[in-house]
Each structure stands twice: as C-alpha cells, then as structure tokens.
C-alpha cells in the first residue's frame, strides 16, 4: 500500500511539474481568410500521428521545468504539417517535455493554419495528387499570419519573462518543416522587440519560404535536416547555412545522411534519433542552457 501511494505521488508530481497551461495570443482577424468551425484535434490514420487542424486563434501550451532545474532559457516550438495541420506530438509536445526535463521552459505554438474541414490531412493528401498548386496558393495566403503569430509569441514570452521565471535574453524559436518556414519568416521579419535570441529550423520548408539575406544582427542558428529528405529540403538547409556563414553569423548545420522527413521525436534507430541532444549540446556551448 505504501509503495502504491508513493507511485501515485510521484506520478502526480511529474504531471504537475510538466503540466501545460494554455495561453491565448493577441491577433487580428484577416479580411481574406475565413475559418468555419473550430479547431480540431484528432488522430490521423494517414499520417499515423495526432494532429491539430483548422487553427484560427493562435495559442501556446506551456511546459515548465521544476523550479530547482530551471536554467532560465525558453524555446517556442512551431510544429510542422504543411500549414494544413500541426503534428502536435512528435514536433510539439514531445519536444517540449524533453526540453522541460533539461530545465528549459517550452511553449508549443499553435499558429494559424489553412482553413480546412473535418479531415485536413485527407484534404492535403488529395490535393497533393490532384492540384498541388492549390496547396501553395493556400499556404501563401496564410503563412504571413503564421509568421505574425510567431513574432507575437516571442513578444508575449519576453513581456512575461518574470512570471515564467525565464531570462528575456534567452528566448529561442524552433520549428519543424512548415514550422521551420515560420522560423525563417521570424528570422527575416523580427524587430528589436520580438527578436529571438536563437533559432532552430528543423528540416525547414525552404521551397515555400525561400532563403533570403539574413538581418545583420541575426541570432545564432542551429539547422537540422537529412540528406535523404524526400521533399528535397537538404539543398535549402545548406543554402540557409551558407547565407548565414558568408555574413560571418553564428550558425551550425547538422545534416544527417538518413532520416527522411518529419522524424521529429520519432525513434527510427538512426542518428537523427539524437538530434535534440545535439541541439542541447550546442545550447550549452552557446551559453543558453546549463549542462545537467
């Protein structure tokens, strides 16, 4: 009986330590994009993962480290999903939980997505076969809103740094695939108020967010991709690295030989399984996190 009570207390403490609060971010309604129905959260049989779709109101889920483990750094995480969905676990919540265990406060950003019906994944899967140009058209309409949500998230976290017990000069932005495109959009459009302190584009969708000239005071960047990415994103990641390197900016690139696309926190028995550990090592070297 004593053992059972201890187990229950341990589980309760763990849930409390890494429990998430939901924050609604300020936003303006666009005149040319309309969503019908609310946000949807379901398991996609097509992508074999949990997804969130039809997001019209930007929010963040907060994962806090324990007080004694808190290193003062924060990461805002933008999941991927072609801007039609958020791969909310392997590119969102699972990342946040891992970071929180390392003492980093994590915010999973549900940025605005393309308006869709009951099954966004089925919609984009069909469009990819019948009308791929339509996907690019819809993404082009919505991605400015998604980038605005990313910049707003940085401002919000920085303005509330004290209550989250984080340092206002240690707030980074990490994004996967379409979230990587949002990360690049943040990198190209920040102001003094919403400048991220570091950037982590993971297999960024450079075909929808082409590489541009970085800002002169761009923060350190850690890029992750796989050479065998079936969407052909490896060259874009290399181009992104080169655009920073030739300007003398602080940049690192981890290009894995195998891993495909969308590996996130999924275990594949490949070197990509430990990409987040390489990010953590880099963050320690950069003075962002502290070695545990």
Helices and strands as residue ranges (DSSP letters): H 2-18, E 20-24, E 40-44, E 49-53, E 59-63, E 74-78, E 85-87, I 89-93, H 94-101, E 105-110, H 120-130, H 132-159, H 161-164, E 171-176, H 178-189, E 198-202, E 220-226, H 234-245, E 251-256, G 271-274, H 275-285
